[in-house]
């Protein structure tokens, strides 16, 4: 199959997982990883992964199927970085949706959904690994079941008052210096130290907070 993957951010941590998958499958499929939609040449499947561009109907028409990976149980959790906001809200599992790209964001028919647990102790890099492995699983499913999948419309009967998550900005990683670590741990643990570092302000200064899990014989998890 001829497959294009559009991932806008060259520095996004998902790229390592995508490149590994491409290396493992290049003998079976013609795969290209691109950063801009103007680089799309057409083919069988277009997969949008952390894509910040609007991909129009004309762009999608170049492919037999154009699919989006979205980390929520759609139609709940539309918008930006849904798994991050849900974990901050206290979620202990994440559902990843593979859906058809449409003009209206996150509104397409669902091809597959997978749910994975997120341990309360998991930090940003561990959460990323869980999510990105699930994304690879769904890309494989899209290929293997391409001719047999029966896409399902989203159940809008449960979508009367759906929240639309905002785009993540650095200010969203700000901690309250007067509150406990425990009460803010779900925010702290999703803050990647390079892309979205946790920080707090105290005594007129700003401080970056980095958390690393310590593994020893008494704590192997």
C-alpha positions as CSV (number, residue, x, y, z in Angstrom):
1,X,0.0,0.0,0.0
2,X,1.0,3.6,-0.5
3,X,0.8,5.3,2.9
4,X,1.5,8.9,3.9
5,X,1.9,10.1,7.5
6,X,1.5,13.8,8.2
7,X,3.1,14.9,11.5
8,X,3.5,18.6,11.6
9,X,6.1,18.8,14.4
10,X,9.5,17.4,13.6
11,X,10.5,17.5,17.3
12,X,7.4,15.7,18.5
13,X,8.3,12.6,20.5
14,X,6.0,10.4,18.5
15,X,8.4,10.7,15.5
16,X,10.7,8.1,17.0
17,X,7.9,5.6,17.1
18,X,6.7,6.4,13.6
19,X,10.2,6.1,12.2
20,X,10.7,2.7,13.9
21,X,7.4,1.5,12.4
22,X,8.3,2.8,8.9
23,X,11.7,1.0,9.1
24,X,9.9,-2.3,10.1
25,X,7.3,-2.0,7.3
26,X,9.2,-0.4,4.4
27,X,9.5,-3.8,2.6
28,X,5.7,-4.3,2.6
29,X,4.5,-0.8,1.9
30,X,5.6,2.5,0.3
31,X,5.5,4.9,3.3
32,X,6.4,8.6,3.5
33,X,6.5,10.8,6.6
34,X,5.9,14.4,5.8
35,X,5.6,17.7,7.7
36,X,3.5,19.8,5.4
37,X,0.3,19.0,3.5
38,X,1.9,20.4,0.3
39,X,4.2,17.4,0.4
40,X,1.3,15.0,0.1
41,X,1.4,13.1,-3.2
42,X,-1.6,10.8,-2.8
43,X,-2.0,7.1,-2.3
44,X,-4.1,4.6,-0.4
45,X,-4.0,5.9,3.2
46,X,-3.2,9.3,4.8
47,X,-2.7,9.2,8.5
48,X,-2.8,12.5,10.5
49,X,-0.7,12.3,13.6
50,X,-0.3,15.4,15.8
51,X,-1.1,17.4,12.7
52,X,-1.7,21.2,13.1
53,X,-2.7,22.0,9.6
54,X,-6.2,21.9,8.2
55,X,-6.3,19.2,5.6
56,X,-9.0,20.1,3.1
57,X,-11.4,17.8,1.1
58,X,-9.2,18.3,-1.9
59,X,-6.1,17.1,0.1
60,X,-8.1,14.1,1.3
61,X,-9.3,13.2,-2.2
62,X,-5.8,12.2,-3.1
63,X,-6.2,9.1,-0.9
64,X,-8.6,6.2,-0.6
65,X,-8.9,6.9,3.1
66,X,-7.7,9.8,5.3
67,X,-7.6,9.0,9.0
68,X,-6.9,10.8,12.2
69,X,-5.5,9.5,15.5
70,X,-7.3,11.3,18.4
71,X,-6.7,10.4,22.1
72,X,-10.2,10.4,23.4
73,X,-13.4,8.3,23.3
74,X,-15.1,10.4,20.7
75,X,-17.5,12.2,20.5
76,X,-16.3,13.0,24.0
77,X,-13.1,14.9,24.2
78,X,-12.8,16.8,21.0
79,X,-10.1,19.4,20.6
80,X,-6.4,19.6,21.4
81,X,-4.3,17.2,23.5
82,X,-7.4,15.5,25.0
83,X,-5.4,12.8,26.9
84,X,-3.4,15.4,28.7
85,X,-6.5,17.3,29.9
86,X,-8.2,14.1,30.9
87,X,-5.3,12.9,33.0
88,X,-5.1,16.3,34.6
89,X,-8.8,15.8,35.4
90,X,-8.0,12.5,37.0
91,X,-8.6,9.9,34.3
92,X,-6.9,6.5,34.9
93,X,-7.4,5.3,31.3
94,X,-7.3,6.8,27.9
95,X,-9.2,5.8,24.8
96,X,-7.6,6.3,21.4
97,X,-9.8,6.8,18.4
98,X,-9.0,6.2,14.7
99,X,-11.5,8.2,12.7
100,X,-12.0,9.5,9.2
101,X,-10.8,13.1,8.6
102,X,-13.6,15.6,7.8
103,X,-13.9,19.3,7.4
104,X,-15.4,19.6,10.9
105,X,-12.7,18.7,13.3
106,X,-13.0,15.3,15.1
107,X,-16.4,14.6,13.6
108,X,-15.6,11.7,11.2
109,X,-16.8,8.1,11.4
110,X,-14.9,5.8,13.8
111,X,-12.8,3.0,12.4
112,X,-11.4,1.6,15.7
113,X,-11.0,2.6,19.3
114,X,-8.6,1.1,21.9
115,X,-8.5,1.8,25.6
116,X,-5.4,1.5,27.8
117,X,-4.8,2.1,31.5
118,X,-2.7,4.9,32.7
119,X,-1.2,4.1,36.1
120,X,-1.4,6.9,38.7
121,X,2.4,6.8,39.0
122,X,3.1,7.1,35.3
123,X,5.1,10.1,34.2
124,X,4.9,12.0,30.8
125,X,7.4,9.7,29.0
126,X,5.7,6.5,30.2
127,X,2.3,8.0,29.2
128,X,3.8,8.8,25.8
129,X,5.0,5.3,25.3
130,X,1.5,3.9,26.1
131,X,-0.1,6.3,23.7
132,X,2.3,6.0,20.8
133,X,2.3,2.2,21.0
134,X,-1.5,2.4,20.8
135,X,-1.3,4.7,17.8
136,X,1.0,2.2,16.0
137,X,-1.5,-0.6,16.8
138,X,-4.3,1.4,15.2
139,X,-2.2,2.2,12.1
140,X,-1.6,-1.5,11.7
141,X,-5.3,-2.2,12.1
142,X,-6.2,0.4,9.5
143,X,-3.9,-1.4,7.0
144,X,-4.9,-5.0,7.8
145,X,-8.6,-4.3,7.9
146,X,-8.7,-1.6,5.1
147,X,-11.0,-3.6,2.9
148,X,-13.3,-5.0,5.6
149,X,-13.7,-2.2,8.2
150,X,-17.2,-0.9,8.7
151,X,-16.8,2.7,10.0
152,X,-19.4,3.8,12.6
153,X,-20.8,7.3,12.9
154,X,-20.2,9.0,16.2
155,X,-23.0,8.7,18.7
156,X,-24.2,12.3,19.0
157,X,-26.9,11.4,21.4
158,X,-24.3,11.7,24.2
159,X,-22.8,14.8,22.8
160,X,-25.3,17.5,23.8
161,X,-22.8,19.4,26.0
162,X,-19.4,18.3,24.9
163,X,-16.3,20.1,26.1
164,X,-13.9,21.1,23.4
165,X,-10.4,21.0,24.8
166,X,-8.2,24.1,24.1
167,X,-4.8,24.1,22.6
168,X,-2.1,23.5,25.2
169,X,0.0,26.5,26.0
170,X,3.0,26.9,28.4
171,X,0.9,28.8,30.9
172,X,-1.2,25.6,31.4
173,X,1.8,24.0,33.1
174,X,1.9,26.5,36.0
175,X,1.7,25.1,39.5
176,X,0.3,26.8,42.6
177,X,3.2,27.3,45.0
178,X,0.7,27.3,47.9
179,X,-0.7,23.9,47.1
180,X,0.7,20.4,47.8
181,X,2.6,18.3,45.3
182,X,0.0,15.5,45.8
183,X,-2.9,17.7,44.9
184,X,-1.1,18.8,41.7
185,X,0.6,15.6,40.8
186,X,-1.6,14.8,37.8
187,X,-0.6,18.1,36.3
188,X,3.1,17.7,37.2
189,X,3.3,14.2,35.6
190,X,2.1,15.2,32.2
191,X,4.5,18.1,31.9
192,X,7.4,17.2,29.6
193,X,10.5,19.0,30.8
194,X,11.5,20.3,27.4
195,X,8.2,20.9,25.6
196,X,5.8,21.8,28.4
197,X,7.8,22.1,31.7
198,X,6.0,22.5,35.0
199,X,6.9,25.7,36.8
200,X,5.8,27.9,39.7
201,X,6.4,31.5,40.8
202,X,7.6,32.4,44.2
203,X,9.4,35.5,45.7
204,X,9.2,37.3,42.4
205,X,11.0,34.5,40.5
206,X,10.0,31.7,38.2
207,X,11.2,28.1,38.9
208,X,11.1,25.0,36.6
209,X,10.1,21.8,38.3
210,X,11.4,18.5,36.9
211,X,10.2,15.1,38.3
212,X,12.0,11.8,37.7
213,X,11.0,8.4,38.9
214,X,13.5,6.6,41.1
215,X,13.7,2.9,40.5
216,X,15.2,0.7,43.3
217,X,14.8,-2.8,44.7
218,X,11.9,-1.8,46.9
219,X,10.1,0.1,44.1
220,X,10.2,-1.6,40.7
221,X,7.0,-0.1,39.2
